[in-house]
């Protein structure tokens, strides 16, 4: 009986500043059958990280060194980078295969120039990398093991809502869904289409059909597409916790076009999946939540857990800080969702209205993706803990996973806090008259 081939093992070496594009590369490689090793995905709490990195490099068939301007400038200051490269260089000729992979236009390192590099930012860069990995696998008797119905870990597969599938799949037969996911994630139906398919693998081959700019989810909530790609996160002139400006890659995702309303949240409460807000009042109104005249106003007095539970009920989650900021400002570093100047015609801020307003009121204040109230009205919970950005005061955070990040300002705060890069921290159990939220459906959930 023939021994099954083992999977090709690839170690990803990178700088902290490049963690987002490298995480995306890790996901894509994993989905294409590579046994990839990335510190953020593989290291467990309590493990000896030096020992684990050395072990992973020695067991690897290929070490992919992810080069960038940040890597060349800061990478060698990071112990894990130096440890990984030193371990790779110590291995005998022929036992290790090193591929310098440039994430952007940058110099190759002098110590790596004996190995030909690949440019992952070029159109065919990833395909060239996969050709090299397949060649290496063939030479050493390994394989790229793409599993049937593969689900990448720790990320989840994006599941298209049942209603969306039925709009695309006709009653006369099954047609192939073609949805572009930039890293070729498998697409899986939310529920079986019929009894005959319920026990079959429902993964669908991904092709390059564009995603719709707007969808309505299973709970009837309208969401807008934020396309995949890079953007500059942070501010050169803002507060210290908004710095340094750093480039982030995000997969495509959908975000609520409006803040979650009283009516929408009440629907979840009525199912028993959500608990009511702490208060039914608002700042100036004794009856707010539950009063039909305020159905289309943002729900308030909900803490982080309540907000996350509601988003999960809808099949999504709270947005990460990066998702929130990109949805608010796009890719041109704008100060506010609509541009560079703010006034009371564009957003509810600075005590102009003295309370919340309807979620669809400020049409001229939409973000580049057509999303309302990314500045003003209510602060919005995000998924992330409040901490310093990469390379900024590393190890000197004063919070240590005690505060969650709020974004977007509110009706009771000044114009400075309405900026798209502004960060505000709050303990996750807090319920206030000026805090609400919105949800996302992410292709990497």
N, C-alpha and C positions, 0 to 999 in steps of 0.2 A: 504494500500500500504506500503511495507516494506521500511523503511528509508535506503538510501544508506550508506554504511560504509565510515567513514572518513579515509584518509590515515594515516599511521603510521608516527609520527613526530620524527626525530632523530637529536640531536644536536651534532656536531663534535667539540670537544675541542682539541686544538693542539698548539704546539710551532711554532713560526715564521719559524724556520729553517726547519720544516717539511711541509711547505706549498705545495710543489710539490706532494709528495706522498699522502697527505691528499686531495688535489684537485682531484687527480685521483680516490681516494676512494669515494669522493663526487659524481663524475660523474658516477661511477659504481653503487653506491647505488641508485642514481636518475633513472638510466636506468632500475633498477630492482624494481621500483615502490615505493621507499621510499621517503617521503617528508623530505629530508635532509636539515640541516641549517648549512651553512659555512659562516663565517664572510666576506670573500673576495667576495662571490657570493651574499650575501643577504643585507649587509649594504649599504645604499645609501648615497651619499654626503649630508651633512647637518643634518643627523640623530644623535640623542644622542646615541652614541654607548653603553654606560653603560646601559641605559634604554632598548635598543633593545636586548642586550645580556641577561639581566635578564628576559625579557619577553619571549625570545626564549627558555631559559632553563626551565622556569616554564610551558611553553606550551608543552614541549617535552615529549614524552613517554619514550624515551631512550636517555641517554647521553653516547656517545662513547668517551672515553678519549684516545687519540692516543699517546701512550707512545713510547719514544725513548731515546737514550742517550742524545740527545740535549734537549728533554723535561725535563728529570730528572735534567739536569745540569742548564738549563736556563729558563725552562718553567715558574717557579713560580716568575721569575722577571718580567713577562709580566702581566700587570694589567688585561687584558681580560681573561687570563687563571685562575687567582686567583678568579676573579669575577664569572666566570662560575662555577667553582668547589664549591665555597662558597655557591652560590645560590642553586646548586644541593643538597649539604649536608644539607641545611636548610629545605628542603622539607620533609613532613611527610613520615614515612615508608610506602611503598606500592604505593606512588604517583610518585616515580621516579625509574627508572631502569638504573643502571650504568653498563657499560661494559668497563673494561680496555682492550684496543686493542694494542698489542705490534707491532710496525712497524718493529722492529729488535730485536736482542738479547739484552735485557736490564733488569734491576730490575723493579719489580712492586713497586709502591709507598706504603709506610706503611699505609697511609690513605685509600688506595683502596683495601687492602688485603682481606677484607671481601667479595669482589666480585670476582668470578672466571674470569680469563682473557682469551683472545683469541690471538693466534699468527698469525697475518696476513701474516707474511713472510713464514709460512709453506704452503705446497702444498694445503691443504684443509682448510686453515685458513679462507678465505673469505666465503666458504660454511658454516663453523661453525657459523660465525657471522650471516649469513642470516637465519640459523636455529633458532638462538636465537631471531632474530627480528620477524620471523614468529610466534614463540611461544608467544612473547609479544603481537603481533597484535591480535592473537586469544583470548588471555586472556582478553583484554580490548575492544574487539569488533571493532578493526581497521582493515585495510587491506593494502596490498601492491598493489597500483593501477598502473599497467603497462598499459599505454594508447596505443591504436592501432596507429601505425605509429608514436610512440613517438619520439620527437626531444629534446635532452637534451639542457637546457639553463644554462649559456650563450654560451656554446660550440655548434658548428654546427656538423651535421653528415658529415662524409667523404663520398663523392659521387664518385663512380667509373665512370670513363669516359665511354662514350657510346662505343667507339672502343674496350675498354678492355672487356666489357660485351659480345660483339659480338664474341670475340675470344673464350670466355669460354662457351657461350650458343650456342648450335648447332641449325641448321636450322630444325632438325627433331623434336624438342620439347623443353620443358622447363626443365632444370635440376637445382637442388638446388646449388647455389653458397655457398661455405664454405670458408670463409676467417677468419683467426685468428686475432681478435682484443683483446688485452689482457684484456680489461674491458668490453667485450661483447657489444660494441656499435652496434646499428642497422645499417644495410647497405641499402642504398636506391639508386635506379637507377637514373642516371643523366637525362634520358628522357624515356618516355614510350617505351616499347619494341614493342608494336603494339597498334592499336586502342582499342582492347578489354581490355587491361590492363591499359589504361590511367586513368581510374577513380577508380582503385582498389588500396588497400594498397599494396605497393611493398617492405615492410620491409622483410628482409631475416634472418632466424635463423642462428646465427654464430656458427661455429664449429671450429675444430683445424687444418684446412688445412693451411700449411705455405704460406706466402706471397711470390710472385716472387721477386728475388733479383734485377731485373731490369725491368723497364717498359718504354714505349714511350707514352707520353701524347697526348692529342687531337691536339696539335699544332706541333707534331712531335719532341718534345724535349725528350731526353733520361734522365731518372732519376734512381737513385740507392736507395735501401732500407736501412734505418738505423733502426735496430730492436728495439722493446720496451725493456725497462730496465733502470737500474740505472747506473750512472757514477759519478765520482768525478769531480766537476767543480771548476776551479780556480787553483792557484799555491801556494805552500808553500814558494817558493823562488823568486817569481816574484814581480811585483810592488804592492804597498799597495791596489790599487783598484782591484787586482786579488785575494784578500784574504777576508775572510777565505775560505779555501777549504771546499766545502759543497756538500753533496750528492743530486743528482737530479734524479727524475724518469721522463722518457718521454715515451709517447705512440709511437708506430712505425710511421715513416713518410718516404716520399720519397724526395730526394734532387736532384737538377740538377747535372748531372755528370760534366758539364762544367759551367764556368761563362757565363752569357747571352751574346751572340755575337751581333755584329753589324747587321748581317743578320736577326737573330731572332727578335731583337728589331724593325728593319725596317718593318718587316711583321705586327707587331702591329700598327706601325705608319700608314701604308698604309690602315688599316681598319678604321682609325679615332679614335681608342680607346686610342692611346698613342700619345704624342707630341714628336717631334724630340729632340735630344740632344741639349744642349746649343751651342755647337761648333761642327763642322764637322772635325776639325783637331785633331791630337794627339800631344804629346810633340815635336816630331821631324818630323812629317808628316803634310803637309798642307792640304792634302785630306786623310781622314781616314774613317769616317762614310759615307757610300754610295759608296765607292770605292770597287768594287768586290774583289780586291786582299786582302782586309782586312775584308772580310765577316766573317772569322772564328777567329777574334780577339775580345776581350771583348769590349762591348759598354762602353763608358765613357762620362763624362759631363752630367750625369743624376743625379738629386737630389733624395731625399728619396721618395717624392710623385710620381715622374715618375716611379721609380723602383717598388713601391708597386702597382701602377696602372697596370703595365705590368704583374706582378705576378697574380693579380686578374683577368686579361683578360684570363689568362691560367687556371683559376679555383683554384689557390693556393694563396700563400702569401709569404712575406719575411720570412726568418727563424728567430725564436727567438734567443737570444744569446745562450741559452742552446742547442737548436737544432744545431746551427752552430758549437758550440764547440764539442759536441759529434760527429757530422759528421766528424770533423777534426781530432780528437784524439782517438776516440774509448773509451774503458773502462780501458785502462792501463796507463793513465796519461802521455802519451808520450809528449815530448816537442814540436816536430814538427810532421806533419802528418805521416811521414815515420819512425820516430825514434828520436834519441837524437843528431844527428849532422847534420849540414847544409853546403852545398856548392853549387856552381853555376850549378852543374849538376842536381840538384833536384828542383830548383825553380828560378824564375826570381825576383831577389832582389838586393839591394845594388848597383844600377847603373851599374850592369854588362852588361845589354842589352840597357840601356838608353831609353827604351820605352816599350810598351806592346808587348807581343808575342802571338802566336796562343794558343788557350785555351787547346789544346790537346798535347802540346809540351813536357811536363815533365812527361813522363810515370813512371819514377822511384820515382816520388814525390807524388804519390797518397796517399790518406788517407786509413785507414783500410777498408773502405767500397767502395774503388775504385773510389773516387771522386778526380778530378784534381784541382790543383791550390788553395788548401785551405791555402797555404802559397805563398805569392808573386803575381806578375803580377798586380792585382789591389786590393785596399781595397774593402770590400763588405759590403753594408748596411745590418743591421739587423732590426728586428721589434721593438726592445726595446728602451726605453729612457735610457740614461746613468745615473746610480745611484750606490750607494754603495750596495754591496752584503748583504744578510740577516745577522744580528747580527754585522755588521761592520759599526761603526760610525753612528748608526741609528739616523735619524733626523738631521744629519749634512751635507747633500749633498749640494754641491755648485752649482748645476745645476737646480734641480727642474723642470724637464720636458722641458728643452730647447735644449738639445743635444741628438742626436741618436747615437747608438753604431755602429762603424765600426769594422770589424774583418779581419784578414788574412794578414795584411801587404801589401806592393806593391813593384813594381820594383824600386822605388825611395827611399825606406827606408831600414835601416840596418837590420842585422839578428835578433836582439832582438825583433823587432816588428813582425817577422814572426812566433813567438811562438803561439801555439794553444790557450793559455790562455790569450794572450795579448789583451787589450781593448783600443780602441781609440775613442774619442768622436768628433762629428762634428754637427754643426747646420744643420737641415734637408733640408734647402733650398740651401745648398752648391752644386755647380757643379765643378768638378775638373778633371784634366787630368789623375788622378790615382785612381779614384773611379768608381767601377762598382757594380755588384750584381749577385745573383742567387736566385732561388725560391724553395719553398717546397710545397708538398701536404701533409697535416697533417690530421690524423684521428680524431683530436679534433677541426678542424676548423669549 
